[in-house]
């Protein structure tokens, strides 16, 4: 049985948590970015559609 110093274990835990958070963050960005772009494009298209139909930028 190898005896590990508690501080080393704490550092390992910290690095693992940070790594998981970064991983989750990159995945979120990867999935959210296309959604945001799509939402912006849909909004622009909707405004252009409303503008061509009514002639004003009314909601």
Buried (B, 14 or more C-beta within 10 A) or exposed (E): EEEEEEEEEEEEEEEEEEEEEEEEEEEEEEEEEEEEEEEEEEEEEEEEEBEEEEEEEEE
